[in-house]
């Protein structure tokens, strides 16, 4: 039985109780949200992780992507990245490895952290096909579904599956006049498959069978946005919206079968189109949790895309995105380092907090209240404790200390707070 099946039957699971307590939301209300498909708790029946709720009325969650590439394989480094992501506040981790022993890497990451783990199974299917037959496009249906079932048995909690890439949406892409075509790696695998074989996407054609596998292990499906724009010039075009319409139809099938479902959204959107994209998704996908990459709001800041995406993420979260996938400073440039992962998580955590404040989330406002009073009381230890990056805040203050221990070295004896509070007393 899935969390959704239990919720539909009126059963309150232990996972629901934990999420209810963490989010300070009535468990009966949470149960109804899960039954409707507005909230998901990605947790495989074969894995014991701390439950995380994603969706309506809950805090905005963030995901950190890690993983190897064909050019660089270091399992120990990926474990360090996973632990750093967990330390600085990532709610989930996705293993996007494409180089080395993928099963070994995946299991090592799953053992290293107590967070829900996501994957993109088509990566492993494509890698196997390339090694066995010479090309990614030579993968077949059996291979794809065998990989999905294997990963489900291993305990993967949620999977990005690009089921909205269809012959129809590929035709729409061909007529779209896009600058960058397909930038989603999983989307590219399946687009190339359709174009080469002139056959339908196996994930779409066999969607009912796919749901049977996911349901058995209560794997949450994250319906991938294979047609997402890869630059601002391609944003909100016909190919993207065509796929979103298809995903909305698949959301309804997931709910009918009791399979938990999220929908993924675009990565490159100008600020003035973010609200439009969120409202379109929420309407077409009937309030399914929305998982967005960034979004990145300008394409001219390589090396700083953790900032461009945090700007977009804050606005996306405010308008209703439920789940932000982080972007690191090395996006579009190279495989991220441990430090890149840290910076990406922190930037996205800030965006999520900003969005939750604007949405009036009580937990977010409680943190702001605590920080305000810590500053009022010149309680530096409390300020460090409340900071997203505790070590950096403390280190920076200690690097150039003030003679006035209650103040910082920006103002010292001329501290505005100290000057006025003396007379307010």
Phi and psi in degrees as a GROMACS rama.xvg file:
@    title "Ramachandran Plot"
@    xaxis  label "Phi"
@    yaxis  label "Psi"
@TYPE xy
-88.8317  166.834  UNK-2
-57.1048  -38.4794  UNK-3
-66.7967  -42.8822  UNK-4
-59.5765  -45.6687  UNK-5
-60.4458  -44.4492  UNK-6
-62.7072  -40.6482  UNK-7
-63.1875  -31.0765  UNK-8
-88.0923  2.01757  UNK-9
83.9269  11.2829  UNK-10
-87.715  129.305  UNK-11
-97.1505  115.15  UNK-12
-86.3391  167.665  UNK-13
-62.1406  -36.7481  UNK-14
-62.7848  -40.8959  UNK-15
-63.0893  -40.6712  UNK-16
-62.0744  -42.656  UNK-17
-65.4697  -46.0332  UNK-18
-64.2559  -41.139  UNK-19
-57.41  -44.3962  UNK-20
-67.5013  -44.4046  UNK-21
-66.0095  -37.0843  UNK-22
-93.0832  -6.49255  UNK-23
55.0615  49.2658  UNK-24
-123.65  141.353  UNK-25
-57.3186  131.089  UNK-26
-65.2371  -31.4301  UNK-27
-66.7828  -40.5343  UNK-28
-64.6288  -42.7166  UNK-29
-61.0143  -44.12  UNK-30
-57.1442  -43.1407  UNK-31
-66.7435  -37.4927  UNK-32
-65.1341  -39.2967  UNK-33
-67.6082  -41.6665  UNK-34
-60.6101  -35.7729  UNK-35
-79.7827  -17.2903  UNK-36
91.3536  11.0743  UNK-37
-83.675  -18.6971  UNK-38
-133.343  143.025  UNK-39
-125.655  152.068  UNK-40
-123.925  93.2619  UNK-41
-69.3548  106.836  UNK-42
-155.514  109.206  UNK-43
-66.8344  141.723  UNK-44
-64.6291  -18.9347  UNK-45
-95.6995  8.02193  UNK-46
-135.956  137.798  UNK-47
-103.773  94.8747  UNK-48
-123.362  165.034  UNK-49
-68.9322  118.772  UNK-50
-63.5011  139.528  UNK-51
-126.569  129.075  UNK-52
-96.9073  136.631  UNK-53
-129.864  123.801  UNK-54
144.03  -160.478  UNK-55
-58.1359  134.113  UNK-56
71.1816  2.80139  UNK-57
-103.337  164.317  UNK-58
-60.7099  148.893  UNK-59
-67.6871  124.896  UNK-60
-97.8157  159.983  UNK-61
-129.493  146.794  UNK-62
-117.889  144.655  UNK-63
-115.578  126.51  UNK-64
-89.7299  133.224  UNK-65
-135.058  -178.265  UNK-66
134.448  156.59  UNK-67
-80.386  170.743  UNK-68
-132.251  167.653  UNK-69
-59.354  -24.5291  UNK-70
-85.3066  -18.6569  UNK-71
-152.787  115.818  UNK-72
-126.338  117.024  UNK-73
-150.885  99.3925  UNK-74
-62.1262  -41.6816  UNK-75
-60.2234  -37.4154  UNK-76
-66.8613  -40.3455  UNK-77
-67.0198  -34.0017  UNK-78
-65.1277  -42.1083  UNK-79
-60.3907  -42.2406  UNK-80
-61.8688  -43.3242  UNK-81
-61.1288  -42.8466  UNK-82
-69.06  -36.9052  UNK-83
-66.8231  -41.8284  UNK-84
-60.238  -42.5843  UNK-85
-65.2627  -43.1417  UNK-86
-59.8841  -40.9016  UNK-87
-94.7309  9.33287  UNK-88
112.037  10.4303  UNK-89
-63.5094  139.976  UNK-90
-89.3387  -27.9203  UNK-91
-144.213  166.059  UNK-92
-133.278  137.396  UNK-93
-110.529  129.415  UNK-94
-93.0382  110.461  UNK-95
-106.413  28.7537  UNK-96
-59.8392  139.405  UNK-97
-131.023  -1.27284  UNK-98
-124.104  144.256  UNK-99
86.398  -162.331  UNK-100
-82.2753  97.3567  UNK-101
-63.2883  -39.0025  UNK-102
-65.215  -42.8245  UNK-103
-63.7999  -43.5808  UNK-104
-62.7229  -46.7696  UNK-105
-59.9271  -46.318  UNK-106
-65.7425  -36.4937  UNK-107
-64.3515  -42.0993  UNK-108
-66.5667  -42.2687  UNK-109
-63.5428  -33.0371  UNK-110
-78.9189  -20.2099  UNK-111
-84.236  -26.6879  UNK-112
-132.119  159.919  UNK-113
-106.964  36.1944  UNK-114
-109.727  154.417  UNK-115
-57.9599  138.38  UNK-116
-114.638  132.486  UNK-117
-114.131  158.245  UNK-118
-142.619  171.68  UNK-119
-122.193  91.4485  UNK-120
-57.2844  -26.4796  UNK-121
-64.3592  -22.5439  UNK-122
-62.9887  -48.0268  UNK-123
-66.6514  -39.4887  UNK-124
-61.6894  -43.1979  UNK-125
-65.5878  -39.3037  UNK-126
-64.3151  -44.8964  UNK-127
-61.7926  -43.8841  UNK-128
-61.895  -40.9938  UNK-129
-65.8481  -41.8857  UNK-130
-70.982  -33.9845  UNK-131
-87.7217  -40.0835  UNK-132
-115.783  -13.1285  UNK-133
107.762  -21.2069  UNK-134
-144.842  150.138  UNK-135
-60.8227  -40.992  UNK-136
-66.9307  -9.67599  UNK-137
-85.3659  3.94906  UNK-138
-66.3817  152.364  UNK-139
-124.98  174.911  UNK-140
-59.8473  -44.2289  UNK-141
-59.478  -43.7559  UNK-142
-61.9075  -46.7105  UNK-143
-59.6161  -48.5664  UNK-144
-74.5055  -28.9852  UNK-145
-64.7473  -40.1572  UNK-146
-65.6526  -44.1488  UNK-147
-59.6703  -46.8202  UNK-148
-66.4923  -38.5182  UNK-149
-61.6556  -46.2961  UNK-150
-66.7214  -35.2291  UNK-151
-63.2603  -43.0504  UNK-152
-63.5318  -34.0712  UNK-153
-68.4761  -22.0915  UNK-154
115.06  11.9843  UNK-155
-60.0829  132.501  UNK-156
-86.585  -35.3769  UNK-157
-146.481  149.785  UNK-158
-130.763  132.3  UNK-159
-83.055  120.391  UNK-160
-130.718  121.6  UNK-161
-86.8059  72.2933  UNK-162
-81.8279  -14.1495  UNK-163
-89.4094  -1.4876  UNK-164
-79.8594  108.101  UNK-165
-128.008  171.335  UNK-166
-58.2982  -36.5561  UNK-167
-67.6341  -45.8303  UNK-168
-70.6086  -29.3238  UNK-169
-68.1583  -39.0201  UNK-170
-61.6039  -40.3573  UNK-171
-63.141  -39.6824  UNK-172
-61.1712  -44.2795  UNK-173
-60.6577  -28.7468  UNK-174
-95.6853  -1.09071  UNK-175
-80.0935  -23.4002  UNK-176
71.5216  27.3118  UNK-177
-62.704  149.247  UNK-178
-76.8111  -46.0804  UNK-179
-107.564  3.5764  UNK-180
61.7975  -124.58  UNK-181
-106.944  120.442  UNK-182
-106.984  -12.7289  UNK-183
-73.2404  126.808  UNK-184
-64.6709  -48.0667  UNK-185
-63.6637  -38.778  UNK-186
-62.8042  -37.8975  UNK-187
-66.2107  -40.8958  UNK-188
-55.5751  -46.6181  UNK-189
-80.1839  -32.0868  UNK-190
-63.5792  -44.5201  UNK-191
-63.1479  -39.0877  UNK-192
-59.5174  -47.3967  UNK-193
-64.1572  -44.4967  UNK-194
-66.971  -38.815  UNK-195
-74.0736  -46.6042  UNK-196
-89.9831  -14.512  UNK-197
53.8819  42.0099  UNK-198
-125.905  160.061  UNK-199
-71.4845  152.109  UNK-200
-57.1824  121.628  UNK-201
-58.0548  -31.5464  UNK-202
-69.1533  -32.381  UNK-203
-81.1191  -44.5452  UNK-204
-62.9128  -36.2643  UNK-205
-112.401  38.2955  UNK-206
-61.5596  -37.7643  UNK-207
-63.2521  -40.677  UNK-208
-66.3976  -40.2055  UNK-209
-57.6697  -44.6886  UNK-210
-64.3403  -32.9118  UNK-211
-61.3112  -43.2386  UNK-212
-64.625  -48.7117  UNK-213
-63.8565  -38.5901  UNK-214
-64.1715  -38.2977  UNK-215
-59.1374  -33.9147  UNK-216
-110.095  5.35969  UNK-217
50.8346  48.7182  UNK-218
-84.1622  127.727  UNK-219
-77.6715  128.043  UNK-220
-88.8307  131.498  UNK-221
-108.114  102.715  UNK-222
-69.0717  108.896  UNK-223
-71.7259  147.429  UNK-224
-98.4898  77.2349  UNK-225
-66.3775  -20.3282  UNK-226
-101.346  21.0374  UNK-227
-64.0325  147.183  UNK-228
-70.6159  142.75  UNK-229
-103.852  2.76812  UNK-230
-156.152  163.177  UNK-231
-62.4218  -31.3487  UNK-232
-63.2091  -23.8796  UNK-233
-98.6005  4.88485  UNK-234
-67.9785  145.006  UNK-235
51.4161  44.0696  UNK-236
-94.979  -178.474  UNK-237
-64.3558  -36.9305  UNK-238
-64.2095  -43.8477  UNK-239
-62.4004  -46.3991  UNK-240
-72.377  -33.8105  UNK-241
-57.838  -46.4961  UNK-242
-64.9204  -40.2084  UNK-243
-62.6964  -38.0712  UNK-244
-60.9689  -44.2654  UNK-245
-62.9561  -42.907  UNK-246
-61.9449  -37.1247  UNK-247
-60.4646  -39.0254  UNK-248
-66.9409  -37.4412  UNK-249
-72.0174  -30.0188  UNK-250
-57.7216  -43.9206  UNK-251
-62.7006  -38.1568  UNK-252
-65.5218  -40.155  UNK-253
-59.8523  -45.3641  UNK-254
-66.3405  -37.528  UNK-255
-61.5372  -35.9642  UNK-256
-89.8935  -4.28135  UNK-257
77.8673  23.9596  UNK-258
-98.6373  127.394  UNK-259
-65.4846  140.771  UNK-260
-145.037  135.989  UNK-261
-120.694  165.105  UNK-262
-126.715  134.219  UNK-263
-93.3746  149.782  UNK-264
-126.869  173.867  UNK-265
-66.6081  159.784  UNK-266
-105.004  -26.0788  UNK-267
-120.685  105.659  UNK-268
-142.263  132.546  UNK-269
-66.1084  154.165  UNK-270
-52.0446  -39.9117  UNK-271
-75.7588  -5.37866  UNK-272
-107.524  -2.56491  UNK-273
-65.6309  -47.7914  UNK-274
-58.1729  -42.7362  UNK-275
-58.8914  -45.2996  UNK-276
-64.767  -41.476  UNK-277
-66.1871  -45.367  UNK-278
-66.3917  -36.8578  UNK-279
-60.8913  -47.1917  UNK-280
-63.1195  -47.0489  UNK-281
-62.4348  -33.1808  UNK-282
-75.8874  -51.7907  UNK-283
-69.4251  -30.0045  UNK-284
-106.41  16.555  UNK-285
50.3613  50.4085  UNK-286
65.8819  22.5612  UNK-287
-62.812  144.45  UNK-288
-52.0453  134.837  UNK-289
-108.053  126.945  UNK-290
-116.949  108.834  UNK-291
-113.54  145.63  UNK-292
-89.9549  103.547  UNK-293
87.1964  -104.668  UNK-294
-80.0122  152.442  UNK-295
-80.9659  128.82  UNK-296
-106.115  -3.13207  UNK-297
-151.808  145.542  UNK-298
-98.8534  6.05028  UNK-299
-107.218  26.7338  UNK-300
-127.305  48.2579  UNK-301
-54.505  136.487  UNK-302
95.216  -14.3683  UNK-303
-130.87  23.4261  UNK-304
-71.8505  -10.713  UNK-305
-67.0326  -29.2809  UNK-306
-79.9234  -46.9383  UNK-307
-60.1152  -34.9539  UNK-308
-79.801  -31.2144  UNK-309
-67.536  -36.1419  UNK-310
-60.7478  -49.2615  UNK-311
-68.1327  -36.2117  UNK-312
-64.7275  -39.2363  UNK-313
-61.6217  -43.4799  UNK-314
-70.4118  -41.4697  UNK-315
-60.8727  -44.0278  UNK-316
-62.4372  -39.6174  UNK-317
-62.5739  -39.4542  UNK-318
-82.1221  -5.14442  UNK-319
129.096  -0.0920689  UNK-320
-64.124  139.455  UNK-321
-101.418  -18.6095  UNK-322
-148.49  118.747  UNK-323
-106.357  124.228  UNK-324
-86.8195  126.141  UNK-325
-66.333  160.445  UNK-326
-128.48  137.255  UNK-327
-97.9146  167.587  UNK-328
-60.524  -22.358  UNK-329
-92.0409  4.72091  UNK-330
-52.4415  135.126  UNK-331
73.9292  -0.106631  UNK-332
-118.914  -47.3627  UNK-333
-166.557  173.726  UNK-334
-62.7049  134.812  UNK-335
-69.8034  146.381  UNK-336
-87.8515  177.055  UNK-337
-60.0893  -42.0844  UNK-338
-65.8304  -37.4235  UNK-339
-61.6606  -43.2999  UNK-340
-60.1981  -45.8975  UNK-341
-57.6556  -49.495  UNK-342
-64.628  -38.3819  UNK-343
-64.8468  -43.3005  UNK-344
-63.8858  -46.6795  UNK-345
-62.6128  -45.3848  UNK-346
-60.1641  -41.8778  UNK-347
-73.549  -33.2769  UNK-348
-63.0334  -39.3193  UNK-349
-63.3196  -44.1691  UNK-350
-60.2499  -43.7902  UNK-351
-64.1224  -41.7626  UNK-352
-63.8373  -43.191  UNK-353
-61.1867  -41.4576  UNK-354
-65.1745  -43.0522  UNK-355
-66.1516  -36.3992  UNK-356
-60.6306  -48.4459  UNK-357
-63.8225  -30.2349  UNK-358
-83.7079  -5.64511  UNK-359
82.1211  22.9976  UNK-360
-64.9452  126.749  UNK-361
-64.0725  -38.2413  UNK-362
-66.1639  -40.0069  UNK-363
-64.2245  -42.7176  UNK-364
-68.7669  -30.9311  UNK-365
-63.2864  -38.9955  UNK-366
-64.8723  -41.0118  UNK-367
-63.8191  -39.5272  UNK-368
-63.3078  -44.3719  UNK-369
-61.4737  -41.7839  UNK-370
-66.8582  -39.816  UNK-371
-59.223  -44.5558  UNK-372
-73.3076  -31.4785  UNK-373
-63.5092  -38.7565  UNK-374
-70.8514  -40.7576  UNK-375
-58.0153  -39.4628  UNK-376
-90.4788  4.46285  UNK-377
53.9156  36.6093  UNK-378
-91.7183  88.6832  UNK-379
-68.2318  -37.0475  UNK-380
-62.6806  -38.4067  UNK-381
-67.7244  -38.2366  UNK-382
-63.0856  -42.0567  UNK-383
-61.9966  -42.9808  UNK-384
-61.9395  -37.3708  UNK-385
-80.6063  -18.8398  UNK-386
-68.0635  145.254  UNK-387
-63.6932  -42.6597  UNK-388
-111.104  89.9069  UNK-389
-64.34  -44.023  UNK-390
-64.1608  -42.522  UNK-391
-66.2327  -42.5028  UNK-392
-59.5858  -46.1085  UNK-393
-66.6798  -42.7741  UNK-394
-62.8466  -43.0492  UNK-395
-65.6091  -38.7441  UNK-396
-68.3351  -36.4525  UNK-397
-77.9363  -20.8391  UNK-398
-64.9024  -40.9254  UNK-399
-129.306  84.7044  UNK-400
-74.8106  161.693  UNK-401
-103.063  148.494  UNK-402
-65.4909  -32.9457  UNK-403
-85.4132  103.735  UNK-404
-64.4722  -21.4578  UNK-405
-79.1988  -17.3043  UNK-406
-107.188  179.231  UNK-407
-111.413  172.302  UNK-408
-79.6938  2.21243  UNK-409
-66.9733  -44.2317  UNK-410
-114.375  -31.6922  UNK-411
57.8288  -124.817  UNK-412
-64.7448  -18.356  UNK-413
-95.3813  21.6856  UNK-414
-54.4304  123.433  UNK-415
-60.3092  -42.3405  UNK-416
-61.7889  -48.1526  UNK-417
-65.3478  -38.9871  UNK-418
-64.0109  -44.5457  UNK-419
-81.2896  -37.4419  UNK-420
-66.1057  -26.2486  UNK-421
-59.8839  -41.42  UNK-422
-86.1908  -26.043  UNK-423
-65.984  -26.8538  UNK-424
